[in-house]
């Protein structure tokens, strides 16, 4: 290709800008795909289940790679405003889609009891992150699927 490393970095302004652009692209594409999975599911709980269990279906080599967003959040926390803004924006997009799925599930009688939908969606998103970390550290597909099922039961899935 003939492009030196420095020329590549200079095209973006530096290493940091390359990282931020890569994170934005990854987070946007991954979030879009996850929202589509929820929207396209024939039943809201089925979509949530597929979303939470997706990492269990990956090949072992891919599971160990983990999720760039989760790894970045773990590494940076809220110390970097630009990183936090990217992760927060896309995380909230997914959380709203999860909340919409939970609302549809409740309307269809698929959730037991009275549930705080925004809090339940936040819990499921946090559970998804935990499942991703568990996959990266060697949890088996059966364990990952079990974690997903437990998270759904915790929010009242019938």
Residue pairs with C-beta under 8 A, 6 or more apart in sequence:
8 18
9 15
9 17
9 18
12 18
12 21
20 82
20 83
20 86
22 68
23 68
23 69
23 72
23 83
23 86
23 87
24 86
26 68
26 69
27 68
27 69
27 86
27 87
27 89
27 90
28 90
30 67
30 68
30 69
30 90
31 90
31 91
31 93
31 94
34 51
34 94
34 97
35 93
35 94
35 97
37 47
37 50
37 51
37 54
38 44
38 47
38 48
38 51
38 97
38 98
38 100
38 101
39 47
39 97
40 47
41 47
41 48
41 50
41 101
43 105
43 108
43 110
44 101
44 102
44 104
44 105
44 108
44 110
45 101
45 105
45 110
45 152
45 157
45 158
47 101
48 98
48 101
48 102
48 105
48 124
48 152
48 157
49 148
49 149
49 152
51 98
51 128
52 124
52 127
52 128
52 131
52 147
52 148
52 151
52 152
53 144
53 145
53 148
55 63
55 67
55 131
55 132
55 135
55 144
56 63
56 131
56 135
56 141
56 142
56 144
56 145
56 148
57 141
58 135
63 135
63 136
64 135
64 136
64 138
65 136
66 132
66 133
66 135
66 136
67 129
67 132
69 87
69 90
69 91
70 129
70 132
70 133
71 136
72 83
72 87
73 87
73 129
74 133
76 83
76 84
78 84
91 125
94 125
95 118
95 121
95 122
95 125
96 121
98 121
98 124
98 125
99 117
99 118
99 120
99 121
102 111
102 115
102 117
102 120
102 121
102 124
102 155
103 117
105 111
105 157
106 115
106 117
109 158
110 157
110 158
111 155
111 156
111 157
111 158
112 156
112 157
112 158
113 156
115 155
115 156
120 155
120 156
123 151
123 154
123 155
124 151
124 152
124 155
127 147
127 148
127 151
127 154
128 151
130 147
131 139
131 144
131 147
131 148
131 151
134 143
134 144
134 147
135 144
139 147
